[in-house]
Amino acid sequence: MNRNNSKKQEGFVLVVVAIVLLALVGFLALAVDVGVLYSARTSAQEVADAAALAGAFTFINDTQSPQPQTASDNALQVAINNSILGQPVAAADVNVNVDYANRRVKVDVQSTQNTYFARALGVQTERVAVEAVAEAAKYSTGSACIKPWFIPNTALSSSDACPACGANDVLISGEEVTAFAQSKFGQEFRVTSQDPGNRLAPGQFYAIDLGKGGGSDYRDNIANCAVTYVRCLESYSVLTGNKVGPTTQGVTNLLGNPPTDTWVSVGQYQTPNGPSDTSKAVAIAPIWDTCGPSGFCPTGNFPTGTKVTLQIIGFAVFFLEGIEGNDVMARLVNVSSCSSSSTETGGTVLSLPLRLVRAQ
């Protein structure tokens, strides 16, 4: 009788041990495999975020390529250039949707990950899926790292300022970027001139005061980034004087001598590292409303003196080519406008908020 009881107890112990081992494997699977899957999901989210931002960025930096295809292609390319826990992302694992009207790009990324301890429970793989949505805002809020020049709203017109105002040959009208401006993307224009014959008025050479007003600050703000954050619809003082030396030095320090980066097309530049959609020569400067100041037209008499202030109505993005003769030359890349009714927030890229948003 005791012998039989002993055998029953041994069998019971074996059953309990088996159950405990199964539970331990389950806990190991939970601890290890869930941790791995969580890491995979985090990695996949980073891929989706980067891809969505890359797609939305094309609405800012590539203003001539066809949309929404360009945004979709860029988002997909960034996604498949990445990996999730060492596994390359395949095009079949990525789904891109572009909301052209709202300048939004949604990227869905999925990844199938092998399990480890969960295999003992019959679970060989698990799928993780994430989504990211990025948008490029329509209106500017302001910008850091601008160059110390102000761009007249009529800068790309073939006419003088006042006739251009009458013909609406302006970059921004009614707080909106004009069709005229869009037709000028890629066109070369003069940012500023060191020729006294091209000045706006005595001492006025299209410079804006973003520092202490000295030549060294002006030069450094060309070569590097201005500390001042220039905000939409606020007014800033002009910087008087024909700063020939600082202009040449600042442009040369930025671009190199000869320039290391060259223009190919809007959003496409040749750099020492090969073709790129970004370049150190891509710069931004505020736009002032040539047609707005009282008394400027029809005579075109720009205010004189050292206390002239200009209101910023938008920003011009341009590829700085260098100095030709007396002129600083560039090619227009994009224009963004300020809006008095805009509630845009967030960090800016070339004056426009570029951000991740929650999916609706």
Kinemage of the C-alpha trace (Angstrom):
@kinemage 1
@onewidth
@group {chain A} dominant
@subgroup {mainchain}
@vectorlist {calphas} color= white
{ca met a 1} P 0.000 0.000 0.000
{ca asn a 2} L 2.750 2.413 0.895
{ca arg a 3} L 4.640 1.422 -2.243
{ca asn a 4} L 1.652 2.323 -4.408
{ca asn a 5} L 1.241 5.634 -2.629
{ca ser a 6} L 4.923 6.347 -3.239
{ca lys a 7} L 4.513 5.724 -6.972
{ca lys a 8} L 1.462 7.978 -7.073
{ca gln a 9} L 3.383 10.719 -5.307
{ca glu a 10} L 6.300 10.365 -7.743
{ca gly a 11} L 3.908 10.693 -10.677
{ca phe a 12} L 2.288 13.729 -9.102
{ca val a 13} L 5.676 15.355 -8.614
{ca leu a 14} L 6.571 14.762 -12.263
{ca val a 15} L 3.322 16.389 -13.352
{ca val a 16} L 3.922 19.355 -11.071
{ca val a 17} L 7.517 19.709 -12.302
{ca ala a 18} L 6.306 19.603 -15.919
{ca ile a 19} L 3.703 22.265 -15.224
{ca val a 20} L 6.248 24.424 -13.412
{ca leu a 21} L 8.748 24.040 -16.267
{ca leu a 22} L 6.041 24.969 -18.752
{ca ala a 23} L 5.207 28.012 -16.667
{ca leu a 24} L 8.880 28.950 -16.469
{ca val a 25} L 9.203 28.704 -20.231
{ca gly a 26} L 6.116 30.876 -20.525
{ca phe a 27} L 7.620 33.487 -18.206
{ca leu a 28} L 10.892 33.355 -20.121
{ca ala a 29} L 8.987 33.816 -23.354
{ca leu a 30} L 7.132 36.716 -21.808
{ca ala a 31} L 10.310 38.310 -20.457
{ca val a 32} L 12.621 37.731 -23.416
{ca asp a 33} L 10.402 37.615 -26.476
{ca val a 34} L 8.130 40.456 -25.419
{ca gly a 35} L 11.233 42.525 -24.707
{ca val a 36} L 12.614 41.740 -28.150
{ca leu a 37} L 9.284 42.563 -29.794
{ca tyr a 38} L 9.081 45.821 -27.871
{ca ser a 39} L 12.572 46.728 -29.122
{ca ala a 40} L 11.527 45.787 -32.645
{ca arg a 41} L 8.464 47.986 -32.376
{ca thr a 42} L 10.571 50.909 -31.155
{ca ser a 43} L 12.987 50.426 -34.050
{ca ala a 44} L 10.123 50.168 -36.538
{ca gln a 45} L 8.602 53.369 -35.167
{ca glu a 46} L 11.878 55.202 -35.699
{ca val a 47} L 11.930 53.985 -39.306
{ca ala a 48} L 8.334 55.089 -39.871
{ca asp a 49} L 8.955 58.496 -38.252
{ca ala a 50} L 12.039 59.147 -40.386
{ca ala a 51} L 10.271 58.046 -43.559
{ca ala a 52} L 7.198 60.207 -42.905
{ca leu a 53} L 9.335 63.273 -42.163
{ca ala a 54} L 11.413 62.679 -45.303
{ca gly a 55} L 8.271 62.514 -47.388
{ca ala a 56} L 6.777 65.672 -45.889
{ca phe a 57} L 10.108 67.486 -46.254
{ca thr a 58} L 9.787 67.318 -50.042
{ca phe a 59} L 6.919 69.814 -49.837
{ca ile a 60} L 9.475 72.298 -48.479
{ca asn a 61} L 12.728 71.625 -50.298
{ca asp a 62} L 11.624 70.126 -53.628
{ca thr a 63} L 9.124 72.540 -55.119
{ca gln a 64} L 9.291 71.421 -58.754
{ca ser a 65} L 9.107 67.628 -58.739
{ca pro a 66} L 5.633 66.118 -59.212
{ca gln a 67} L 3.575 65.525 -56.097
{ca pro a 68} L 2.402 63.340 -54.434
{ca gln a 69} L 4.785 60.905 -56.151
{ca thr a 70} L 7.923 62.672 -54.929
{ca ala a 71} L 6.809 62.574 -51.290
{ca ser a 72} L 5.847 58.906 -51.616
{ca asp a 73} L 9.115 57.932 -53.292
{ca asn a 74} L 11.266 59.732 -50.733
{ca ala a 75} L 9.391 58.232 -47.799
{ca leu a 76} L 9.708 54.719 -49.224
{ca gln a 77} L 13.405 55.176 -50.005
{ca val a 78} L 14.222 56.304 -46.478
{ca ala a 79} L 12.281 53.368 -45.025
{ca ile a 80} L 14.034 50.684 -47.111
{ca asn a 81} L 17.420 52.267 -46.408
{ca asn a 82} L 16.931 51.336 -42.749
{ca ser a 83} L 16.659 48.101 -40.787
{ca ile a 84} L 14.726 46.779 -37.810
{ca leu a 85} L 16.890 44.869 -35.327
{ca gly a 86} L 19.335 44.099 -38.110
{ca gln a 87} L 16.692 42.991 -40.597
{ca pro a 88} L 16.510 45.161 -43.753
{ca val a 89} L 13.155 46.767 -44.343
{ca ala a 90} L 11.577 45.468 -47.550
{ca ala a 91} L 9.416 47.626 -49.802
{ca ala a 92} L 6.567 45.162 -49.274
{ca asp a 93} L 6.672 45.957 -45.551
{ca val a 94} L 6.050 49.681 -46.130
{ca asn a 95} L 2.850 51.431 -47.103
{ca val a 96} L 2.912 55.171 -47.883
{ca asn a 97} L -0.132 57.404 -48.254
{ca val a 98} L 0.189 61.079 -49.175
{ca asp a 99} L -2.482 63.659 -48.372
{ca tyr a 100} L -1.422 66.221 -50.953
{ca ala a 101} L -3.981 68.872 -49.988
{ca asn a 102} L -2.836 68.927 -46.357
{ca arg a 103} L 0.843 68.188 -47.136
{ca arg a 104} L 0.739 65.107 -44.921
{ca val a 105} L 2.530 61.793 -45.351
{ca lys a 106} L 1.456 58.637 -43.516
{ca val a 107} L 3.824 55.678 -43.368
{ca asp a 108} L 2.893 52.215 -42.110
{ca val a 109} L 5.741 49.811 -41.402
{ca gln a 110} L 5.443 46.174 -40.403
{ca ser a 111} L 8.080 43.608 -39.497
{ca thr a 112} L 7.959 39.883 -38.778
{ca gln a 113} L 10.281 38.920 -35.938
{ca asn a 114} L 11.422 35.454 -34.906
{ca thr a 115} L 10.714 34.365 -31.354
{ca tyr a 116} L 13.070 32.520 -29.014
{ca phe a 117} L 11.586 30.855 -25.951
{ca ala a 118} L 8.050 31.203 -27.303
{ca arg a 119} L 8.930 28.557 -29.893
{ca ala a 120} L 8.495 25.993 -27.160
{ca leu a 121} L 4.876 27.093 -26.990
{ca gly a 122} L 4.434 26.816 -30.756
{ca val a 123} L 4.796 30.529 -31.521
{ca gln a 124} L 7.484 30.821 -34.210
{ca thr a 125} L 7.104 34.472 -35.257
{ca glu a 126} L 5.257 37.624 -34.289
{ca arg a 127} L 4.434 40.684 -36.367
{ca val a 128} L 4.887 44.270 -35.212
{ca ala a 129} L 3.157 47.129 -36.997
{ca val a 130} L 3.523 50.899 -36.507
{ca glu a 131} L 2.315 54.099 -38.124
{ca ala a 132} L 3.719 57.614 -38.411
{ca val a 133} L 2.199 60.794 -39.849
{ca ala a 134} L 4.227 63.904 -40.668
{ca glu a 135} L 3.169 67.206 -42.163
{ca ala a 136} L 4.735 70.311 -43.624
{ca ala a 137} L 2.730 73.344 -42.562
{ca lys a 138} L 1.445 75.810 -45.124
{ca tyr a 139} L 2.441 79.014 -43.351
{ca ser a 140} L 5.653 80.243 -41.782
{ca thr a 141} L 6.044 81.031 -38.136
{ca gly a 142} L 9.565 82.383 -38.254
{ca ser a 143} L 13.055 81.081 -38.705
{ca ala a 144} L 16.441 80.826 -37.110
{ca cys a 145} L 19.727 80.670 -38.993
{ca ile a 146} L 18.741 83.234 -41.599
{ca lys a 147} L 21.135 85.325 -43.643
{ca pro a 148} L 21.350 89.081 -42.885
{ca trp a 149} L 19.620 90.228 -46.055
{ca phe a 150} L 16.028 91.223 -46.725
{ca ile a 151} L 14.474 90.149 -50.023
{ca pro a 152} L 12.094 92.645 -51.655
{ca asn a 153} L 8.717 91.149 -52.472
{ca thr a 154} L 9.353 92.267 -56.059
{ca ala a 155} L 12.893 90.827 -56.286
{ca leu a 156} L 12.083 88.355 -59.090
{ca ser a 157} L 10.196 90.829 -61.266
{ca ser a 158} L 11.770 92.093 -64.457
{ca ser a 159} L 10.271 95.534 -63.715
{ca asp a 160} L 11.175 98.130 -61.141
{ca ala a 161} L 9.538 97.805 -57.746
{ca cys a 162} L 6.507 100.053 -58.190
{ca pro a 163} L 5.486 98.823 -61.662
{ca ala a 164} L 5.925 95.275 -60.317
{ca cys a 165} L 3.556 96.074 -57.451
{ca gly a 166} L 0.982 97.313 -59.951
{ca ala a 167} L 1.324 94.139 -62.034
{ca asn a 168} L 1.286 91.938 -58.907
{ca asp a 169} L 4.653 90.508 -59.897
{ca val a 170} L 5.323 89.733 -56.258
{ca leu a 171} L 6.309 86.683 -54.244
{ca ile a 172} L 3.556 87.063 -51.638
{ca ser a 173} L 0.144 88.675 -51.994
{ca gly a 174} L -2.706 88.620 -49.489
{ca glu a 175} L -0.622 86.413 -47.165
{ca glu a 176} L -0.373 83.722 -49.848
{ca val a 177} L 2.513 82.608 -52.075
{ca thr a 178} L 1.667 83.727 -55.595
{ca ala a 179} L 1.613 81.772 -58.846
{ca phe a 180} L 4.194 84.317 -60.015
{ca ala a 181} L 6.537 83.174 -57.233
{ca gln a 182} L 6.015 79.515 -58.072
{ca ser a 183} L 6.850 80.210 -61.690
{ca lys a 184} L 10.214 81.629 -60.594
{ca phe a 185} L 11.468 78.609 -58.620
{ca gly a 186} L 14.917 77.817 -59.961
{ca gln a 187} L 15.478 81.269 -61.442
{ca glu a 188} L 18.668 83.168 -60.691
{ca phe a 189} L 18.369 86.537 -58.973
{ca arg a 190} L 20.478 89.124 -57.191
{ca val a 191} L 20.261 88.863 -53.409
{ca thr a 192} L 22.269 92.011 -52.755
{ca ser a 193} L 24.817 94.154 -54.529
{ca gln a 194} L 27.996 95.935 -53.592
{ca asp a 195} L 27.484 98.358 -56.477
{ca pro a 196} L 26.308 101.752 -55.155
{ca gly a 197} L 24.214 102.082 -58.304
{ca asn a 198} L 22.053 99.156 -57.137
{ca arg a 199} L 21.364 100.402 -53.631
{ca leu a 200} L 17.817 101.076 -52.469
{ca ala a 201} L 18.683 104.461 -50.997
{ca pro a 202} L 21.787 106.138 -49.557
{ca gly a 203} L 23.411 103.543 -47.310
{ca gln a 204} L 20.753 100.880 -48.018
{ca phe a 205} L 22.173 97.649 -49.481
{ca tyr a 206} L 19.416 95.150 -48.618
{ca ala a 207} L 20.969 94.257 -45.255
{ca ile a 208} L 19.064 93.547 -42.040
{ca asp a 209} L 20.424 94.005 -38.530
{ca leu a 210} L 20.592 90.623 -36.778
{ca gly a 211} L 23.409 91.340 -34.365
{ca lys a 212} L 25.294 94.261 -32.953
{ca gly a 213} L 25.376 95.983 -36.310
{ca gly a 214} L 29.102 95.641 -36.932
{ca gly a 215} L 30.819 94.244 -39.995
{ca ser a 216} L 32.130 91.186 -38.147
{ca asp a 217} L 28.631 90.204 -36.957
{ca tyr a 218} L 27.277 90.724 -40.445
{ca arg a 219} L 30.059 88.549 -41.920
{ca asp a 220} L 29.548 85.802 -39.335
{ca asn a 221} L 25.794 85.797 -39.890
{ca ile a 222} L 26.434 85.067 -43.573
{ca ala a 223} L 29.006 82.364 -42.945
{ca asn a 224} L 27.180 80.726 -40.044
{ca cys a 225} L 23.808 81.107 -38.365
{ca ala a 226} L 22.356 84.276 -36.957
{ca val a 227} L 21.487 83.969 -33.280
{ca thr a 228} L 18.372 86.091 -33.734
{ca tyr a 229} L 15.131 84.212 -34.352
{ca val a 230} L 13.214 86.223 -36.928
{ca arg a 231} L 9.455 86.034 -36.385
{ca cys a 232} L 6.645 86.432 -38.843
{ca leu a 233} L 4.972 89.850 -39.153
{ca glu a 234} L 7.438 91.527 -36.793
{ca ser a 235} L 9.603 94.458 -37.856
{ca tyr a 236} L 13.402 94.563 -37.891
{ca ser a 237} L 15.915 97.325 -38.432
{ca val a 238} L 17.877 97.667 -41.635
{ca leu a 239} L 21.655 97.532 -41.473
{ca thr a 240} L 23.148 100.507 -43.304
{ca gly a 241} L 26.437 100.723 -45.145
{ca asn a 242} L 28.041 98.961 -48.096
{ca lys a 243} L 29.944 96.183 -46.354
{ca val a 244} L 31.999 95.024 -49.313
{ca gly a 245} L 34.704 93.129 -47.404
{ca pro a 246} L 32.444 91.389 -44.863
{ca thr a 247} L 30.037 90.341 -47.634
{ca thr a 248} L 32.794 88.735 -49.690
{ca gln a 249} L 34.380 87.110 -46.637
{ca gly a 250} L 31.086 85.745 -45.326
{ca val a 251} L 30.006 84.266 -48.653
{ca thr a 252} L 33.456 82.757 -49.255
{ca asn a 253} L 33.599 81.269 -45.748
{ca leu a 254} L 30.196 79.679 -46.270
{ca leu a 255} L 30.620 78.319 -49.792
{ca gly a 256} L 34.368 77.752 -50.067
{ca asn a 257} L 36.673 79.134 -52.729
{ca pro a 258} L 35.793 77.780 -55.218
{ca pro a 259} L 32.347 76.722 -53.912
{ca thr a 260} L 32.230 73.063 -52.932
{ca asp a 261} L 28.504 72.647 -53.668
{ca thr a 262} L 26.909 73.321 -57.035
{ca trp a 263} L 23.362 73.759 -58.288
{ca val a 264} L 21.725 70.955 -60.291
{ca ser a 265} L 18.029 71.780 -59.974
{ca val a 266} L 15.509 72.713 -57.284
{ca gly a 267} L 16.078 70.273 -54.427
{ca gln a 268} L 19.068 68.641 -56.128
{ca tyr a 269} L 22.635 69.724 -55.427
{ca gln a 270} L 26.069 68.294 -56.090
{ca thr a 271} L 28.178 68.107 -52.920
{ca pro a 272} L 31.586 66.573 -52.142
{ca asn a 273} L 29.676 63.521 -50.875
{ca gly a 274} L 27.663 63.198 -54.069
{ca pro a 275} L 24.153 64.274 -55.103
{ca ser a 276} L 22.019 65.512 -52.215
{ca asp a 277} L 18.693 67.203 -51.531
{ca thr a 278} L 20.342 69.459 -48.947
{ca ser a 279} L 23.361 71.730 -49.083
{ca lys a 280} L 25.203 74.244 -46.923
{ca ala a 281} L 24.580 76.708 -49.764
{ca val a 282} L 20.803 76.556 -49.203
{ca ala a 283} L 20.014 79.724 -47.269
{ca ile a 284} L 16.981 81.628 -46.071
{ca ala a 285} L 16.250 85.335 -45.765
{ca pro a 286} L 13.150 87.334 -44.802
{ca ile a 287} L 10.894 88.960 -47.396
{ca trp a 288} L 9.684 92.533 -46.863
{ca asp a 289} L 6.584 93.985 -48.439
{ca thr a 290} L 7.906 96.378 -51.073
{ca cys a 291} L 4.389 97.470 -51.974
{ca gly a 292} L 3.205 98.080 -48.428
{ca pro a 293} L 5.133 101.039 -46.958
{ca ser a 294} L 3.235 104.299 -47.214
{ca gly a 295} L 4.768 106.662 -49.724
{ca phe a 296} L 7.169 104.164 -51.310
{ca cys a 297} L 5.137 103.974 -54.515
{ca pro a 298} L 4.741 105.472 -57.026
{ca thr a 299} L 8.049 107.295 -56.577
{ca gly a 300} L 9.988 104.313 -55.217
{ca asn a 301} L 11.660 106.447 -52.583
{ca phe a 302} L 12.928 104.109 -49.894
{ca pro a 303} L 13.153 105.668 -46.407
{ca thr a 304} L 16.617 106.910 -45.519
{ca gly a 305} L 18.453 106.892 -42.217
{ca thr a 306} L 19.575 104.351 -39.661
{ca lys a 307} L 16.240 103.780 -37.915
{ca val a 308} L 14.300 102.280 -40.822
{ca thr a 309} L 12.367 99.134 -39.902
{ca leu a 310} L 10.794 96.574 -42.222
{ca gln a 311} L 7.947 94.152 -41.520
{ca ile a 312} L 8.555 90.524 -42.412
{ca ile a 313} L 5.779 88.991 -44.544
{ca gly a 314} L 7.492 85.717 -45.412
{ca phe a 315} L 10.752 83.996 -46.225
{ca ala a 316} L 12.690 83.144 -49.366
{ca val a 317} L 14.733 79.952 -49.566
{ca phe a 318} L 17.517 80.108 -52.120
{ca phe a 319} L 20.688 78.356 -53.224
{ca leu a 320} L 23.547 80.789 -52.764
{ca glu a 321} L 25.796 80.544 -55.821
{ca gly a 322} L 28.422 83.148 -54.915
{ca ile a 323} L 29.587 86.600 -55.905
{ca glu a 324} L 29.553 87.616 -59.552
{ca gly a 325} L 31.170 90.978 -60.075
{ca asn a 326} L 29.513 93.215 -57.502
{ca asp a 327} L 26.473 91.034 -56.906
{ca val a 328} L 25.621 88.174 -54.561
{ca met a 329} L 23.739 85.733 -56.793
{ca ala a 330} L 21.366 82.917 -55.882
{ca arg a 331} L 18.618 80.690 -57.294
{ca leu a 332} L 15.156 80.710 -55.782
{ca val a 333} L 14.140 77.399 -54.188
{ca asn a 334} L 10.955 78.168 -52.259
{ca val a 335} L 8.822 80.926 -50.766
{ca ser a 336} L 6.754 80.723 -47.594
{ca ser a 337} L 4.293 83.312 -46.368
{ca cys a 338} L 3.259 84.585 -42.971
{ca ser a 339} L -0.410 84.577 -42.014
{ca ser a 340} L -2.015 86.743 -39.365
{ca ser a 341} L -4.637 84.039 -38.790
{ca ser a 342} L -2.222 81.117 -38.644
{ca thr a 343} L -1.926 79.080 -35.450
{ca glu a 344} L 1.029 77.023 -36.654
{ca thr a 345} L 3.418 75.835 -33.959
{ca gly a 346} L 6.404 73.568 -33.714
{ca gly a 347} L 9.979 73.522 -34.878
{ca thr a 348} L 10.695 74.952 -38.294
{ca val a 349} L 12.694 73.722 -41.250
{ca leu a 350} L 13.488 76.524 -43.703
{ca ser a 351} L 10.858 78.655 -41.910
{ca leu a 352} L 8.013 76.100 -42.145
{ca pro a 353} L 6.938 73.817 -39.296
{ca leu a 354} L 7.796 70.199 -40.152
{ca arg a 355} L 6.497 67.816 -37.526
{ca leu a 356} L 5.086 64.447 -36.598
{ca val a 357} L 1.371 64.527 -35.831
{ca arg a 358} L -1.164 62.129 -34.387
{ca ala a 359} L -3.104 60.116 -36.928
{ca gln a 360} L -6.753 61.100 -37.119
